[in-house]
Amino acid sequence: MENQDLMVLYDEKENTRTRFVSFVGNTNRFDLAITFTDRFYGKLLVLDLQSNRFAIIGPDDVDEPGYLEEVYQLKEDEADELRQFLHTLV
């Protein structure tokens, strides 16, 4: 593929802040990389380093029934522990 075949939609650089957090609940250990950026309208980019899954998360997403279970492939009790932690951030 030649460069002329590519249509770049955007190519921007931004200084971000990333926080690495590891915690253990009653059901699971979580190792997270949480990126704070202006890119996603105040939402956080949350990467689960154990499962290599990520999501863009804001307050509405944390409280959305089944959302964390779906994106991180967690059981309900595991998602509740993650949700409890994420409430301290958003």
Secondary structure per residue as TSV (DSSP state, phi and psi in degrees):
chain	resnum	aa	ss	phi	psi
A	1	M	-	360.0	133.4
A	2	E	-	-93.0	156.4
A	3	N	G	-58.1	-31.7
A	4	Q	G	-68.4	-15.1
A	5	D	G	-83.3	-10.5
A	6	L	-	-92.4	138.2
A	7	M	-	-115.3	99.2
A	8	V	-	-75.3	122.3
A	9	L	-	-82.4	-39.2
A	10	Y	-	-161.7	155.3
A	11	D	-	-151.3	91.4
A	12	E	-	-125.0	154.8
A	13	K	-	-114.8	147.0
A	14	E	-	-148.7	140.0
A	15	N	-	-79.6	126.5
A	16	T	-	-122.2	170.5
A	17	R	E	-123.6	130.2
A	18	T	E	-120.8	134.1
A	19	R	E	-114.0	130.7
A	20	F	E	-105.3	124.6
A	21	V	E	-132.2	135.4
A	22	S	E	-127.3	129.8
A	23	F	E	-147.4	157.6
A	24	V	E	-120.1	129.0
A	25	G	-	-101.8	-161.8
A	26	N	S	-75.8	-21.5
A	27	T	S	-118.4	-18.9
A	28	N	-	-158.4	157.9
A	29	R	E	-103.5	138.0
A	30	F	E	-120.6	129.3
A	31	D	E	-120.2	110.3
A	32	L	E	-120.0	146.9
A	33	A	E	-116.2	119.0
A	34	I	E	-114.7	116.0
A	35	T	E	-103.7	125.4
A	36	F	E	-97.8	123.9
A	37	T	-	-149.1	158.3
A	38	D	S	-86.3	-6.5
A	39	R	T	-61.6	-37.5
A	40	F	T	-109.7	38.4
A	41	Y	T	55.4	43.0
A	42	G	T	88.2	-4.7
A	43	K	-	-82.7	161.7
A	44	L	E	-101.7	147.6
A	45	L	E	-96.7	111.5
A	46	V	E	-113.5	114.5
A	47	L	E	-107.0	124.5
A	48	D	E	-86.8	109.1
A	49	L	T	-70.2	-21.8
A	50	Q	T	-74.2	-43.0
A	51	S	T	-100.8	-9.2
A	52	N	T	60.8	34.9
A	53	R	E	-111.7	147.7
A	54	F	E	-141.1	161.6
A	55	A	E	-151.9	154.9
A	56	I	E	-94.5	118.0
A	57	I	E	-127.1	131.1
A	58	G	-	-125.6	-178.9
A	59	P	H	-56.4	-38.5
A	60	D	H	-67.0	-33.8
A	61	D	H	-71.8	-38.8
A	62	V	H	-59.3	-38.8
A	63	D	T	-91.3	-2.3
A	64	E	S	-72.0	119.6
A	65	P	T	-57.2	128.0
A	66	G	T	81.0	-6.0
A	67	Y	H	-65.9	-53.1
A	68	L	H	-64.4	-36.8
A	69	E	H	-59.8	-41.3
A	70	E	H	-72.0	-53.0
A	71	V	H	-71.0	-31.5
A	72	Y	H	-104.1	3.0
A	73	Q	T	53.0	54.4
A	74	L	-	-111.0	155.2
A	75	K	-	-75.5	162.5
A	76	E	H	-58.3	-43.6
A	77	D	H	-68.9	-33.2
A	78	E	H	-67.6	-43.8
A	79	A	H	-63.4	-35.1
A	80	D	H	-62.7	-38.0
A	81	E	H	-66.8	-43.5
A	82	L	H	-64.2	-43.1
A	83	R	H	-58.5	-43.7
A	84	Q	H	-59.2	-43.2
A	85	F	H	-67.3	-45.6
A	86	L	H	-62.8	-28.6
A	87	H	T	-61.6	-24.2
A	88	T	T	-76.1	-13.9
A	89	L	T	-103.7	-37.1
A	90	V	-	-101.7	360.0
